[in-house]
Amino acid sequence: MKNYKKPWLLLVPFLLILGFYFWGKMNFTKFYKKQINSKIVKRKDWAVQTVYFHLENKIFIDSNSIDNFDLKIGDSIFKKENTKNFNVYRKKNGKYKFYKNYTIQ
């Protein structure tokens, strides 16, 4: 076994994982508590199976193997406050129409 000169460096991966966990938890809390009526403005693929959908109001929805959402840029999201359920409206023929209801796990 090697004698590491800086053993605290072994904590860096753990701290990164912990940081991402709390970052996601804070975003979920914001998402849960707020009423949302916003459009998806950006999609970002990150990690192996996670896609982040950024909304106009600086909140994001993450879609992964557990919550696999079929969302697209331009979809409109509506959610009441203090709930995990949200409705997606998709534009067809120039008008937004109800597409699907999702629940975040």
NUDREN-192426 format. One record per atom (N, C-alpha, C, O): x negated, z, y; residue in three letters; atom name. Coordinates in Angstrom, 3 decimals, decimal comma, m for minus. Atoms other than C-alpha are relative to their C-alpha. Layout:
N
{east:X	up:Z	north:Y	res:Ala	atom:CA}
...
END
This chain:
105
{east:m0,836	up:0,000	north:m1,174	res:Met	atom:N}
{east:0,000	up:0,000	north:0,000	res:Met	atom:CA}
{east:m0,886	up:0,000	north:1,245	res:Met	atom:C}
{east:m1,876	up:0,727	north:1,319	res:Met	atom:O}
{east:0,805	up:0,106	north:m1,214	res:Lys	atom:N}
{east:m1,316	up:m0,933	north:3,429	res:Lys	atom:CA}
{east:0,178	up:1,228	north:0,881	res:Lys	atom:C}
{east:1,234	up:1,862	north:0,903	res:Lys	atom:O}
{east:m0,054	up:m1,081	north:m0,973	res:Asn	atom:N}
{east:m2,127	up:1,680	north:5,991	res:Asn	atom:CA}
{east:0,305	up:m0,631	north:1,362	res:Asn	atom:C}
{east:m0,588	up:m1,191	north:1,998	res:Asn	atom:O}
{east:m0,426	up:0,627	north:m1,250	res:Tyr	atom:N}
{east:m0,153	up:0,510	north:9,046	res:Tyr	atom:CA}
{east:m0,497	up:0,802	north:1,189	res:Tyr	atom:C}
{east:m0,405	up:2,030	north:1,211	res:Tyr	atom:O}
{east:0,483	up:m0,655	north:m1,215	res:Lys	atom:N}
{east:m1,666	up:1,252	north:12,446	res:Lys	atom:CA}
{east:1,155	up:0,366	north:0,921	res:Lys	atom:C}
{east:1,056	up:1,303	north:1,713	res:Lys	atom:O}
{east:m1,173	up:m0,255	north:m0,839	res:Lys	atom:N}
{east:1,772	up:1,117	north:14,095	res:Lys	atom:CA}
{east:1,247	up:0,087	north:m0,881	res:Lys	atom:C}
{east:2,018	up:m0,870	north:m0,950	res:Lys	atom:O}
{east:m1,139	up:m0,105	north:0,924	res:Pro	atom:N}
{east:4,363	up:2,430	north:11,623	res:Pro	atom:CA}
{east:1,352	up:m0,104	north:0,686	res:Pro	atom:C}
{east:2,340	up:m0,437	north:0,032	res:Pro	atom:O}
{east:m1,272	up:0,089	north:m0,723	res:Trp	atom:N}
{east:7,063	up:2,510	north:14,327	res:Trp	atom:CA}
{east:0,517	up:m1,436	north:0,044	res:Trp	atom:C}
{east:1,708	up:m1,659	north:0,262	res:Trp	atom:O}
{east:m0,434	up:1,410	north:0,026	res:Leu	atom:N}
{east:7,115	up:m1,322	north:14,136	res:Leu	atom:CA}
{east:0,923	up:m0,297	north:m1,175	res:Leu	atom:C}
{east:1,689	up:m1,260	north:m1,141	res:Leu	atom:O}
{east:m0,893	up:0,176	north:1,149	res:Leu	atom:N}
{east:8,858	up:m0,976	north:10,785	res:Leu	atom:CA}
{east:1,454	up:0,287	north:0,374	res:Leu	atom:C}
{east:2,371	up:m0,140	north:m0,327	res:Leu	atom:O}
{east:m1,355	up:m0,326	north:m0,451	res:Leu	atom:N}
{east:11,875	up:0,352	north:12,703	res:Leu	atom:CA}
{east:0,658	up:m1,133	north:0,791	res:Leu	atom:C}
{east:1,874	up:m1,113	north:0,982	res:Leu	atom:O}
{east:m0,540	up:1,064	north:m0,854	res:Val	atom:N}
{east:12,313	up:m2,814	north:14,803	res:Val	atom:CA}
{east:1,151	up:m0,749	north:m0,667	res:Val	atom:C}
{east:2,196	up:m0,904	north:m0,034	res:Val	atom:O}
{east:m1,150	up:0,699	north:0,621	res:Pro	atom:N}
{east:14,484	up:m4,736	north:12,273	res:Pro	atom:CA}
{east:1,241	up:0,886	north:m0,098	res:Pro	atom:C}
{east:2,359	up:0,427	north:0,138	res:Pro	atom:O}
{east:m1,121	up:m0,936	north:0,090	res:Phe	atom:N}
{east:16,646	up:m1,651	north:11,739	res:Phe	atom:CA}
{east:0,680	up:0,171	north:1,351	res:Phe	atom:C}
{east:1,908	up:0,173	north:1,434	res:Phe	atom:O}
{east:m0,554	up:m0,171	north:m1,342	res:Leu	atom:N}
{east:17,084	up:m1,166	north:15,497	res:Leu	atom:CA}
{east:0,738	up:m1,255	north:0,469	res:Leu	atom:C}
{east:1,751	up:m1,154	north:1,160	res:Leu	atom:O}
{east:m0,696	up:1,247	north:m0,352	res:Leu	atom:N}
{east:18,021	up:m4,841	north:15,949	res:Leu	atom:CA}
{east:1,359	up:m0,079	north:m0,679	res:Leu	atom:C}
{east:2,355	up:m0,429	north:m0,045	res:Leu	atom:O}
{east:m1,271	up:0,024	north:0,744	res:Ile	atom:N}
{east:20,695	up:m4,624	north:13,254	res:Ile	atom:CA}
{east:0,969	up:1,015	north:0,597	res:Ile	atom:C}
{east:2,152	up:0,721	north:0,771	res:Ile	atom:O}
{east:m0,833	up:m1,036	north:m0,598	res:Leu	atom:N}
{east:22,002	up:m1,396	north:14,757	res:Leu	atom:CA}
{east:0,526	up:m0,439	north:1,372	res:Leu	atom:C}
{east:1,680	up:m0,181	north:1,712	res:Leu	atom:O}
{east:m0,405	up:0,502	north:m1,310	res:Gly	atom:N}
{east:22,081	up:m2,998	north:18,219	res:Gly	atom:CA}
{east:1,101	up:m1,039	north:m0,107	res:Gly	atom:C}
{east:2,067	up:m0,994	north:0,655	res:Gly	atom:O}
{east:m1,035	up:1,020	north:0,191	res:Phe	atom:N}
{east:24,090	up:m6,001	north:16,983	res:Phe	atom:CA}
{east:1,306	up:0,622	north:m0,473	res:Phe	atom:C}
{east:2,387	up:0,170	north:m0,095	res:Phe	atom:O}
{east:m1,204	up:m0,677	north:0,477	res:Tyr	atom:N}
{east:26,499	up:m3,664	north:15,205	res:Tyr	atom:CA}
{east:0,771	up:0,610	north:1,175	res:Tyr	atom:C}
{east:1,980	up:0,417	north:1,302	res:Tyr	atom:O}
{east:m0,670	up:m0,639	north:m1,132	res:Phe	atom:N}
{east:27,225	up:m1,673	north:18,371	res:Phe	atom:CA}
{east:0,486	up:m1,013	north:1,030	res:Phe	atom:C}
{east:1,524	up:m0,801	north:1,657	res:Phe	atom:O}
{east:m0,428	up:1,072	north:m0,907	res:Trp	atom:N}
{east:27,408	up:m4,854	north:20,493	res:Trp	atom:CA}
{east:1,330	up:m0,589	north:m0,486	res:Trp	atom:C}
{east:2,248	up:m0,787	north:0,310	res:Trp	atom:O}
{east:m1,242	up:0,524	north:0,569	res:Gly	atom:N}
{east:30,083	up:m6,243	north:18,144	res:Gly	atom:CA}
{east:1,133	up:1,005	north:0,090	res:Gly	atom:C}
{east:2,276	up:0,640	north:0,365	res:Gly	atom:O}
{east:m1,025	up:m1,048	north:m0,071	res:Lys	atom:N}
{east:31,923	up:m2,920	north:18,072	res:Lys	atom:CA}
{east:0,541	up:0,144	north:1,422	res:Lys	atom:C}
{east:1,745	up:0,323	north:1,605	res:Lys	atom:O}
{east:m0,449	up:m0,087	north:m1,390	res:Met	atom:N}
{east:32,039	up:m2,766	north:21,895	res:Met	atom:CA}
{east:0,897	up:m1,190	north:0,346	res:Met	atom:C}
{east:1,910	up:m1,026	north:1,026	res:Met	atom:O}
{east:m0,822	up:1,176	north:m0,262	res:Asn	atom:N}
{east:33,388	up:m6,329	north:22,038	res:Asn	atom:CA}
{east:1,362	up:0,129	north:m0,680	res:Asn	atom:C}
{east:2,382	up:m0,230	north:m0,092	res:Asn	atom:O}
{east:m1,264	up:m0,169	north:0,702	res:Phe	atom:N}
{east:36,040	up:m5,520	north:19,417	res:Phe	atom:CA}
{east:0,885	up:0,989	north:0,749	res:Phe	atom:C}
{east:2,091	up:0,772	north:0,866	res:Phe	atom:O}
{east:m0,777	up:m0,988	north:m0,758	res:Thr	atom:N}
{east:37,119	up:m2,463	north:21,429	res:Thr	atom:CA}
{east:0,600	up:m0,633	north:1,247	res:Thr	atom:C}
{east:1,764	up:m0,398	north:1,568	res:Thr	atom:O}
{east:m0,526	up:0,710	north:m1,184	res:Lys	atom:N}
{east:37,444	up:m4,617	north:24,570	res:Lys	atom:CA}
{east:1,133	up:m0,931	north:m0,405	res:Lys	atom:C}
{east:2,182	up:m0,972	north:0,237	res:Lys	atom:O}
{east:m1,003	up:0,944	north:0,487	res:Phe	atom:N}
{east:39,350	up:m7,244	north:22,593	res:Phe	atom:CA}
{east:1,278	up:0,741	north:m0,369	res:Phe	atom:C}
{east:2,370	up:0,296	north:m0,015	res:Phe	atom:O}
{east:m1,153	up:m0,756	north:0,472	res:Tyr	atom:N}
{east:41,665	up:m4,628	north:21,050	res:Tyr	atom:CA}
{east:0,813	up:0,570	north:1,160	res:Tyr	atom:C}
{east:2,041	up:0,476	north:1,153	res:Tyr	atom:O}
{east:m0,690	up:m0,707	north:m1,076	res:Lys	atom:N}
{east:42,511	up:m2,769	north:24,269	res:Lys	atom:CA}
{east:0,635	up:m0,910	north:1,039	res:Lys	atom:C}
{east:1,661	up:m0,553	north:1,619	res:Lys	atom:O}
{east:m0,483	up:0,865	north:m1,079	res:Lys	atom:N}
{east:43,050	up:m5,699	north:26,634	res:Lys	atom:CA}
{east:1,126	up:m0,932	north:m0,435	res:Lys	atom:C}
{east:1,243	up:m1,313	north:m1,600	res:Lys	atom:O}
{east:m0,927	up:1,101	north:0,193	res:Gln	atom:N}
{east:45,924	up:m8,082	north:26,991	res:Gln	atom:CA}
{east:m0,793	up:m1,258	north:0,330	res:Gln	atom:C}
{east:m1,488	up:m1,307	north:1,345	res:Gln	atom:O}
{east:0,803	up:1,208	north:m0,191	res:Ile	atom:N}
{east:44,426	up:m11,550	north:26,671	res:Ile	atom:CA}
{east:0,914	up:m1,209	north:0,101	res:Ile	atom:C}
{east:1,834	up:m1,385	north:m0,698	res:Ile	atom:O}
{east:m0,633	up:1,290	north:m0,165	res:Asn	atom:N}
{east:45,704	up:m14,864	north:27,921	res:Asn	atom:CA}
{east:m1,103	up:m0,919	north:0,524	res:Asn	atom:C}
{east:m1,267	up:m1,078	north:1,733	res:Asn	atom:O}
{east:1,214	up:0,700	north:m0,371	res:Ser	atom:N}
{east:42,638	up:m17,081	north:27,899	res:Ser	atom:CA}
{east:m0,226	up:m1,204	north:m0,915	res:Ser	atom:C}
{east:0,389	up:m1,323	north:m1,975	res:Ser	atom:O}
{east:0,356	up:1,179	north:0,800	res:Lys	atom:N}
{east:41,166	up:m20,345	north:26,615	res:Lys	atom:CA}
{east:m1,397	up:0,171	north:m0,584	res:Lys	atom:C}
{east:m2,243	up:0,867	north:m0,023	res:Lys	atom:O}
{east:1,332	up:0,031	north:0,596	res:Ile	atom:N}
{east:38,217	up:m20,850	north:24,305	res:Ile	atom:CA}
{east:m0,817	up:m1,033	north:0,767	res:Ile	atom:C}
{east:m0,421	up:m2,192	north:0,885	res:Ile	atom:O}
{east:0,820	up:0,895	north:m0,812	res:Val	atom:N}
{east:35,423	up:m22,338	north:26,410	res:Val	atom:CA}
{east:m1,306	up:m0,400	north:m0,686	res:Val	atom:C}
{east:m1,935	up:m1,388	north:m0,307	res:Val	atom:O}
{east:1,270	up:0,310	north:0,646	res:Lys	atom:N}
{east:32,442	up:m22,273	north:24,062	res:Lys	atom:CA}
{east:0,016	up:0,496	north:m1,441	res:Lys	atom:C}
{east:0,633	up:1,511	north:m1,762	res:Lys	atom:O}
{east:0,155	up:m0,383	north:1,404	res:Arg	atom:N}
{east:31,611	up:m22,134	north:20,362	res:Arg	atom:CA}
{east:m1,486	up:0,118	north:m0,267	res:Arg	atom:C}
{east:m2,265	up:m0,764	north:0,096	res:Arg	atom:O}
{east:1,412	up:m0,205	north:0,297	res:Lys	atom:N}
{east:28,317	up:m20,708	north:19,155	res:Lys	atom:CA}
{east:m0,148	up:0,414	north:m1,458	res:Lys	atom:C}
{east:0,359	up:1,458	north:m1,866	res:Lys	atom:O}
{east:0,286	up:m0,342	north:1,391	res:Asp	atom:N}
{east:27,191	up:m20,767	north:15,527	res:Asp	atom:CA}
{east:m1,215	up:0,919	north:m0,017	res:Asp	atom:C}
{east:m2,249	up:0,612	north:0,576	res:Asp	atom:O}
{east:1,089	up:m0,955	north:0,057	res:Trp	atom:N}
{east:25,024	up:m17,770	north:14,770	res:Trp	atom:CA}
{east:m0,044	up:0,618	north:m1,382	res:Trp	atom:C}
{east:0,989	up:0,795	north:m2,028	res:Trp	atom:O}
{east:0,224	up:m0,595	north:1,321	res:Ala	atom:N}
{east:23,590	up:m16,239	north:11,630	res:Ala	atom:CA}
{east:0,440	up:m0,989	north:m1,086	res:Ala	atom:C}
{east:0,555	up:m2,188	north:m0,835	res:Ala	atom:O}
{east:m0,298	up:0,877	north:1,124	res:Val	atom:N}
{east:24,563	up:m17,605	north:8,256	res:Val	atom:CA}
{east:1,445	up:m0,476	north:0,007	res:Val	atom:C}
{east:1,702	up:m1,673	north:m0,120	res:Val	atom:O}
{east:m1,406	up:0,376	north:0,110	res:Gln	atom:N}
{east:28,343	up:m17,551	north:8,297	res:Gln	atom:CA}
{east:0,838	up:0,530	north:1,152	res:Gln	atom:C}
{east:2,026	up:0,797	north:0,967	res:Gln	atom:O}
{east:m0,748	up:m0,536	north:m1,135	res:Thr	atom:N}
{east:29,355	up:m16,326	north:11,749	res:Thr	atom:CA}
{east:0,057	up:m1,019	north:1,127	res:Thr	atom:C}
{east:m0,949	up:m1,636	north:1,478	res:Thr	atom:O}
{east:m0,197	up:0,876	north:m1,152	res:Val	atom:N}
{east:30,805	up:m18,385	north:14,590	res:Val	atom:CA}
{east:0,657	up:0,845	north:1,085	res:Val	atom:C}
{east:1,648	up:1,533	north:0,840	res:Val	atom:O}
{east:m0,568	up:m0,723	north:m1,138	res:Tyr	atom:N}
{east:31,462	up:m16,880	north:18,020	res:Tyr	atom:CA}
{east:0,747	up:m0,977	north:0,890	res:Tyr	atom:C}
{east:0,203	up:m2,006	north:1,290	res:Tyr	atom:O}
{east:m0,814	up:0,787	north:m0,918	res:Phe	atom:N}
{east:34,266	up:m18,319	north:20,136	res:Phe	atom:CA}
{east:0,101	up:0,785	north:1,303	res:Phe	atom:C}
{east:0,714	up:1,852	north:1,340	res:Phe	atom:O}
{east:0,021	up:m0,684	north:m1,289	res:His	atom:N}
{east:33,753	up:m17,368	north:23,786	res:His	atom:CA}
{east:1,237	up:m0,386	north:0,807	res:His	atom:C}
{east:1,582	up:m1,563	north:0,914	res:His	atom:O}
{east:m1,182	up:0,213	north:m0,821	res:Leu	atom:N}
{east:36,831	up:m16,959	north:25,978	res:Leu	atom:CA}
{east:m0,393	up:m0,023	north:1,471	res:Leu	atom:C}
{east:m1,507	up:0,359	north:1,831	res:Leu	atom:O}
{east:0,245	up:0,071	north:m1,443	res:Glu	atom:N}
{east:37,114	up:m17,502	north:29,738	res:Glu	atom:CA}
{east:m0,301	up:1,368	north:0,608	res:Glu	atom:C}
{east:m1,024	up:1,458	north:1,600	res:Glu	atom:O}
{east:0,135	up:m1,340	north:m0,574	res:Asn	atom:N}
{east:37,220	up:m13,742	north:30,339	res:Asn	atom:CA}
{east:m1,199	up:0,771	north:m0,565	res:Asn	atom:C}
{east:m1,211	up:2,002	north:m0,533	res:Asn	atom:O}
{east:1,264	up:m0,588	north:0,482	res:Lys	atom:N}
{east:33,757	up:m13,091	north:28,780	res:Lys	atom:CA}
{east:0,140	up:0,832	north:m1,269	res:Lys	atom:C}
{east:m0,770	up:1,593	north:m1,601	res:Lys	atom:O}
{east:m0,179	up:m0,649	north:1,295	res:Ile	atom:N}
{east:35,174	up:m11,733	north:25,507	res:Ile	atom:CA}
{east:m0,161	up:m1,094	north:m1,050	res:Ile	atom:C}
{east:0,117	up:m2,262	north:m0,780	res:Ile	atom:O}
{east:0,124	up:0,997	north:1,053	res:Phe	atom:N}
{east:34,446	up:m13,452	north:22,221	res:Phe	atom:CA}
{east:0,738	up:0,443	north:m1,253	res:Phe	atom:C}
{east:0,992	up:1,629	north:m1,464	res:Phe	atom:O}
{east:m0,610	up:m0,237	north:1,304	res:Ile	atom:N}
{east:36,127	up:m13,751	north:18,845	res:Ile	atom:CA}
{east:m1,010	up:m0,477	north:m1,019	res:Ile	atom:C}
{east:m1,475	up:m1,615	north:m0,951	res:Ile	atom:O}
{east:0,939	up:0,455	north:1,021	res:Asp	atom:N}
{east:33,831	up:m13,816	north:15,854	res:Asp	atom:CA}
{east:0,745	up:m0,325	north:m1,281	res:Asp	atom:C}
{east:1,573	up:0,447	north:m1,765	res:Asp	atom:O}
{east:m0,604	up:0,489	north:1,231	res:Ser	atom:N}
{east:34,858	up:m15,789	north:12,816	res:Ser	atom:CA}
{east:m1,077	up:0,025	north:m1,072	res:Ser	atom:C}
{east:m2,129	up:m0,596	north:m0,919	res:Ser	atom:O}
{east:0,977	up:m0,097	north:1,078	res:Asn	atom:N}
{east:33,068	up:m14,945	north:9,577	res:Asn	atom:CA}
{east:0,696	up:m0,149	north:m1,341	res:Asn	atom:C}
{east:1,838	up:m0,605	north:m1,403	res:Asn	atom:O}
{east:m0,591	up:0,183	north:1,323	res:Ser	atom:N}
{east:33,673	up:m14,895	north:5,837	res:Ser	atom:CA}
{east:1,236	up:0,876	north:m0,212	res:Ser	atom:C}
{east:2,094	up:0,541	north:m1,029	res:Ser	atom:O}
{east:m1,181	up:m0,865	north:0,124	res:Ile	atom:N}
{east:36,190	up:m12,038	north:6,227	res:Ile	atom:CA}
{east:1,131	up:m0,540	north:0,868	res:Ile	atom:C}
{east:2,243	up:m0,755	north:0,387	res:Ile	atom:O}
{east:m0,978	up:0,545	north:m0,940	res:Asp	atom:N}
{east:38,011	up:m13,340	north:9,308	res:Asp	atom:CA}
{east:m0,366	up:m1,457	north:0,250	res:Asp	atom:C}
{east:m1,155	up:m1,749	north:1,149	res:Asp	atom:O}
{east:0,327	up:1,412	north:m0,144	res:Asn	atom:N}
{east:37,867	up:m17,103	north:8,938	res:Asn	atom:CA}
{east:1,099	up:m0,671	north:0,824	res:Asn	atom:C}
{east:2,146	up:m1,049	north:0,301	res:Asn	atom:O}
{east:m0,993	up:0,552	north:m0,913	res:Phe	atom:N}
{east:39,694	up:m18,464	north:11,978	res:Phe	atom:CA}
{east:m0,252	up:m1,484	north:0,230	res:Phe	atom:C}
{east:m1,396	up:m1,909	north:0,395	res:Phe	atom:O}
{east:0,088	up:1,426	north:m0,303	res:Asp	atom:N}
{east:40,426	up:m22,156	north:12,521	res:Asp	atom:CA}
{east:0,278	up:m0,177	north:1,489	res:Asp	atom:C}
{east:1,402	up:m0,476	north:1,891	res:Asp	atom:O}
{east:m0,139	up:0,086	north:m1,450	res:Leu	atom:N}
{east:39,802	up:m22,232	north:16,273	res:Leu	atom:CA}
{east:m0,845	up:m1,149	north:0,528	res:Leu	atom:C}
{east:m1,845	up:m1,531	north:m0,078	res:Leu	atom:O}
{east:0,718	up:1,106	north:m0,627	res:Lys	atom:N}
{east:38,656	up:m25,033	north:18,570	res:Lys	atom:CA}
{east:m0,152	up:0,275	north:1,491	res:Lys	atom:C}
{east:0,623	up:1,031	north:2,077	res:Lys	atom:O}
{east:0,158	up:m0,090	north:m1,448	res:Ile	atom:N}
{east:37,345	up:m25,286	north:22,111	res:Ile	atom:CA}
{east:1,246	up:m0,592	north:0,650	res:Ile	atom:C}
{east:1,699	up:m1,674	north:0,277	res:Ile	atom:O}
{east:m1,213	up:0,447	north:m0,683	res:Gly	atom:N}
{east:40,349	up:m25,609	north:24,414	res:Gly	atom:CA}
{east:1,258	up:0,694	north:m0,494	res:Gly	atom:C}
{east:2,288	up:0,649	north:0,179	res:Gly	atom:O}
{east:m1,158	up:m0,755	north:0,484	res:Asp	atom:N}
{east:42,703	up:m23,508	north:22,257	res:Asp	atom:CA}
{east:0,292	up:1,144	north:0,962	res:Asp	atom:C}
{east:m0,623	up:1,724	north:1,547	res:Asp	atom:O}
{east:m0,416	up:m1,104	north:m0,850	res:Ser	atom:N}
{east:44,678	up:m20,944	north:24,225	res:Ser	atom:CA}
{east:0,323	up:1,199	north:m0,885	res:Ser	atom:C}
{east:1,010	up:1,072	north:m1,899	res:Ser	atom:O}
{east:m0,187	up:m1,227	north:0,761	res:Ile	atom:N}
{east:44,682	up:m17,353	north:22,978	res:Ile	atom:CA}
{east:0,886	up:0,937	north:0,800	res:Ile	atom:C}
{east:0,663	up:1,147	north:1,992	res:Ile	atom:O}
{east:m0,838	up:m1,010	north:m0,629	res:Phe	atom:N}
{east:47,417	up:m14,841	north:23,746	res:Phe	atom:CA}
{east:0,051	up:1,211	north:m0,910	res:Phe	atom:C}
{east:0,301	up:1,084	north:m2,109	res:Phe	atom:O}
{east:m0,022	up:m1,238	north:0,760	res:Lys	atom:N}
{east:47,250	up:m11,196	north:22,651	res:Lys	atom:CA}
{east:0,533	up:1,117	north:0,879	res:Lys	atom:C}
{east:0,144	up:1,240	north:2,041	res:Lys	atom:O}
{east:m0,486	up:m1,183	north:m0,716	res:Lys	atom:N}
{east:49,153	up:m8,087	north:23,696	res:Lys	atom:CA}
{east:m1,053	up:1,095	north:m0,107	res:Lys	atom:C}
{east:m1,900	up:1,071	north:m0,999	res:Lys	atom:O}
{east:0,992	up:m1,078	north:0,023	res:Glu	atom:N}
{east:47,172	up:m4,952	north:24,489	res:Glu	atom:CA}
{east:0,218	up:0,927	north:m1,180	res:Glu	atom:C}
{east:1,337	up:1,085	north:m1,670	res:Glu	atom:O}
{east:0,019	up:m0,975	north:1,097	res:Asn	atom:N}
{east:46,278	up:m2,435	north:21,761	res:Asn	atom:CA}
{east:0,554	up:m0,556	north:m1,308	res:Asn	atom:C}
{east:1,335	up:0,106	north:m1,992	res:Asn	atom:O}
{east:m0,386	up:0,599	north:1,276	res:Thr	atom:N}
{east:46,818	up:m4,782	north:18,842	res:Thr	atom:CA}
{east:m1,132	up:m0,885	north:m0,511	res:Thr	atom:C}
{east:m1,960	up:m1,363	north:0,264	res:Thr	atom:O}
{east:1,001	up:0,870	north:0,620	res:Lys	atom:N}
{east:44,659	up:m6,750	north:16,384	res:Lys	atom:CA}
{east:0,537	up:m1,411	north:m0,206	res:Lys	atom:C}
{east:m0,207	up:m2,298	north:m0,623	res:Lys	atom:O}
{east:m0,635	up:1,306	north:0,200	res:Asn	atom:N}
{east:47,108	up:m9,686	north:16,262	res:Asn	atom:CA}
{east:m0,126	up:m0,859	north:1,249	res:Asn	atom:C}
{east:0,009	up:m0,366	north:2,369	res:Asn	atom:O}
{east:0,013	up:0,921	north:m1,136	res:Phe	atom:N}
{east:46,713	up:m12,743	north:18,449	res:Phe	atom:CA}
{east:0,576	up:m1,343	north:m0,423	res:Phe	atom:C}
{east:0,483	up:m1,749	north:m1,582	res:Phe	atom:O}
{east:m0,594	up:1,313	north:0,234	res:Asn	atom:N}
{east:48,477	up:m16,074	north:18,764	res:Asn	atom:CA}
{east:m0,912	up:m1,075	north:0,567	res:Asn	atom:C}
{east:m1,546	up:m0,898	north:1,607	res:Asn	atom:O}
{east:0,798	up:1,143	north:m0,447	res:Val	atom:N}
{east:46,720	up:m19,407	north:19,068	res:Val	atom:CA}
{east:0,957	up:m1,137	north:0,325	res:Val	atom:C}
{east:1,857	up:m1,459	north:m0,451	res:Val	atom:O}
{east:m0,786	up:1,156	north:m0,428	res:Tyr	atom:N}
{east:48,247	up:m22,298	north:20,985	res:Tyr	atom:CA}
{east:m0,961	up:m1,173	north:0,139	res:Tyr	atom:C}
{east:m2,023	up:m1,052	north:0,749	res:Tyr	atom:O}
{east:0,849	up:1,193	north:m0,018	res:Arg	atom:N}
{east:46,821	up:m25,795	north:20,570	res:Arg	atom:CA}
{east:0,718	up:m1,109	north:0,763	res:Arg	atom:C}
{east:1,937	up:m1,260	north:0,671	res:Arg	atom:O}
{east:m0,559	up:1,072	north:m0,818	res:Lys	atom:N}
{east:47,326	up:m28,737	north:22,897	res:Lys	atom:CA}
{east:0,324	up:m1,219	north:m0,859	res:Lys	atom:C}
{east:m0,533	up:m1,738	north:m1,573	res:Lys	atom:O}
{east:m0,454	up:1,228	north:0,668	res:Lys	atom:N}
{east:49,352	up:m31,628	north:21,453	res:Lys	atom:CA}
{east:0,845	up:m0,777	north:0,985	res:Lys	atom:C}
{east:1,776	up:m0,235	north:1,582	res:Lys	atom:O}
{east:m0,725	up:0,867	north:m0,933	res:Asn	atom:N}
{east:50,604	up:m34,524	north:23,539	res:Asn	atom:CA}
{east:0,047	up:0,586	north:1,411	res:Asn	atom:C}
{east:1,052	up:0,467	north:2,111	res:Asn	atom:O}
{east:0,100	up:m0,525	north:m1,360	res:Gly	atom:N}
{east:49,452	up:m32,779	north:26,716	res:Gly	atom:CA}
{east:0,636	up:1,357	north:0,226	res:Gly	atom:C}
{east:0,572	up:1,879	north:1,339	res:Gly	atom:O}
{east:m0,648	up:m1,305	north:m0,154	res:Lys	atom:N}
{east:51,359	up:m29,519	north:26,062	res:Lys	atom:CA}
{east:m0,505	up:0,953	north:m1,080	res:Lys	atom:C}
{east:m0,774	up:0,557	north:m2,214	res:Lys	atom:O}
{east:0,406	up:m1,003	north:0,973	res:Tyr	atom:N}
{east:50,328	up:m26,299	north:24,397	res:Tyr	atom:CA}
{east:1,187	up:0,391	north:m0,862	res:Tyr	atom:C}
{east:2,272	up:0,678	north:m0,358	res:Tyr	atom:O}
{east:m1,034	up:m0,396	north:0,952	res:Lys	atom:N}
{east:52,322	up:m25,506	north:21,262	res:Lys	atom:CA}
{east:m0,585	up:1,046	north:m0,937	res:Lys	atom:C}
{east:m1,780	up:1,037	north:m1,233	res:Lys	atom:O}
{east:0,446	up:m1,049	north:0,905	res:Phe	atom:N}
{east:52,159	up:m22,502	north:18,955	res:Phe	atom:CA}
{east:m0,655	up:m0,635	north:m1,216	res:Phe	atom:C}
{east:m0,112	up:m1,561	north:m1,818	res:Phe	atom:O}
{east:0,729	up:0,521	north:1,156	res:Tyr	atom:N}
{east:49,584	up:m23,141	north:16,226	res:Tyr	atom:CA}
{east:m0,014	up:1,012	north:m1,142	res:Tyr	atom:C}
{east:0,407	up:0,695	north:m2,254	res:Tyr	atom:O}
{east:0,139	up:m0,974	north:1,074	res:Lys	atom:N}
{east:48,949	up:m19,935	north:14,278	res:Lys	atom:CA}
{east:m0,127	up:1,416	north:0,562	res:Lys	atom:C}
{east:m0,527	up:1,618	north:1,708	res:Lys	atom:O}
{east:0,183	up:m1,415	north:m0,333	res:Asn	atom:N}
{east:48,993	up:m16,135	north:14,332	res:Asn	atom:CA}
{east:m1,108	up:0,531	north:m0,878	res:Asn	atom:C}
{east:m1,120	up:0,268	north:m2,080	res:Asn	atom:O}
{east:1,109	up:m0,572	north:0,755	res:Tyr	atom:N}
{east:45,827	up:m14,278	north:13,282	res:Tyr	atom:CA}
{east:m0,055	up:1,506	north:0,208	res:Tyr	atom:C}
{east:0,443	up:2,022	north:1,209	res:Tyr	atom:O}
{east:0,256	up:m1,418	north:m0,104	res:Thr	atom:N}
{east:44,909	up:m10,653	north:12,644	res:Thr	atom:CA}
{east:m1,474	up:0,233	north:m0,282	res:Thr	atom:C}
{east:m2,014	up:m0,270	north:m1,267	res:Thr	atom:O}
{east:1,409	up:m0,334	north:0,219	res:Ile	atom:N}
{east:41,380	up:m9,321	north:13,011	res:Ile	atom:CA}
{east:m0,073	up:1,208	north:m0,909	res:Ile	atom:C}
{east:0,632	up:2,194	north:m0,696	res:Ile	atom:O}
{east:0,165	up:m1,091	north:0,979	res:Gln	atom:N}
{east:40,309	up:m7,092	north:10,130	res:Gln	atom:CA}
{east:m0,886	up:1,092	north:0,534	res:Gln	atom:C}
{east:m1,130	up:2,082	north:m0,156	res:Gln	atom:O}
END
